[in-house]
Amino acid sequence: MCGIIGYLGKKHPKDVLLSGLKNLEYRGYDSAGIALINKDTTQIIKSVGKISELEKKINSTDLINSNVGIAHTRWATHGEPNEINAHPHKVGKITIVHNGIIENASTLRDSLIKEGVEFNSSTDTEVIAALLNKYYKDNMEDAINKTIKAIDGSYALGIICDDEPDKLYAVRCESPLIIGIGKNEYFITSDIGAIISYTRKYVLLGANEIVSIDKDGYKITKDNKEVIREVNTSELTSESADLMGYEHYMIKEIMEEPVLVNNIIQKYKDNLDKLPDVKKYKHIHIVGCGSAYYVGMIAKNFFEDDGLDVQIDVASEYRYRNIKYNKNTLVILISQSGETADTIAAMRKANDKKIDTLAIVNVDGSTIARECTYKVLIEAGREVAVATTKAYILQVLLLSLISYKINPDKEYLKDLVKLPSQLKVLLDKTGFHKKLADKVYRKNDVFFIGRKIDYAICLEGSLKLKEVSYIHSEAYQAGELKHGTISLINKGTVVFAIITDDDIRDKTISNLEEVLSRGAKAIYIGNKKEKYRNKIIVPRIHKKLQPLLVVPPLQLISYYVAYKRGCSIDKPRNLAKSVTVE
Ligand code: F6R
């Protein structure tokens, strides 16, 4: 949550910071702000709402001359999203931006108040700024070291100081932060995507390592000893962070799916040895949050069909469960960002017990990618829209391939190579999906029903719809509806029935009939023609690939419904792309 960018170089920081913030806006968009510094002044400009609001304010302000600045886009944790609570925060000589949560902030605040500090905001960030200011004599590293010893929690901090206007400092623990290396210019940022149009070279900052940057370069220290870290080159291109003519990232990212799916198929279909050998484990635990958890629900069905014993949990529950691990266990962590706080905690719980962990992850270099025993990168490129689409699809594909490796069968391979073109044909039917969206966008309540893998698909279809369109939606195991929830089915209630599994087809059809006889408007999605008026018929394909042809139409329908309702599609209210707090 929250995005940080900082700049030191020959340019005026304004444009770099604003373009960086626009790229980081997916991490939170309650409020935003920038701070610029020169030897006479530290200028802070903040605003509530999206970056466009901040931009308007900046453009109507006389900016100081400067070569150093920090900026922040916020997803509120401590304190409501207003201008006072927006970052940067300045206390005395110190101005900072912060991503993370300080758990002992209120105790620290109380003792600082007793020492005479006056606080303006209700943020934990202002407490950090006050501590830095208290400890700062003339050595910033020293002040940072004392401050990080006093605070508990997660933090990535960008720091500037009135007494050192030519310098930029940063430190991190738990929350991500990297150093971007340009030509005579340096950046700090939560995400390489924010600086990719300036440089692809970056350095990862380890936990509690402090970087100090000036025009001659950067130096990393930990406990006052210098640390040398390798310079990496990002594969990301500036196009991948561009809309490329699409109106929203969500639709752009859905439309990228056939190519990305094809890339993964070409990479692995004849090289299964590159994928982890899950067969050697007797027990599989699958853990993730939100859509990543729903990917896990699909994978659970794959692995159970392969004869493995599978448990699945959302990470926020798993991390607090009493689990008796068996040595023959593999814990699979599914995460697009690789920075989801609960999923990281779940991973560390298993790592601490010396249980093997496998990351199915998009962002290389992220905490989960770095700390798992094994990793498989899903290679989705940058996913900007807050609601995941292409990353979900690639996670399912990779887990399907891992399952195929356990249990190879010829039919799977035949179907696998057909998948990208079938997906493309489906996605090209935009007019058809728009018409279906017409039937949904005025509704208040929508239900999704299915069984087994189809139920797992329902969960994702329902989440996608509600998060981007704000329509109330629920996914139910088709057989469970009549145990209470069917009382909500009314004349005109939309019910999506997903039926792709022949073994339970007749059962779900009966459940669909039950809701139809209570006045529901059914939308049937399946791989076999049925009598229903509103339907999406997808090509019939191997069971372990079938979700990859059912979920994309649901993503498209969610997009068009949200579009018709005029929603903030790429940045739905209250959400953030990367949930780095508990
Ligand atoms: C929904 C969505 C979220 C994420 C969840 C986990 O569209 O994007 O539910 O799937 O927050 O995030 P990652 O995958 O980054 O761990």
Residues whose N, C-alpha, C, O or C-beta is under 5 A from the ligand:
A	BS01	F6R	C289 G290 S291 A292 I334 S335 Q336 S337 G338 T340 V386 A387 T388 K577 V579
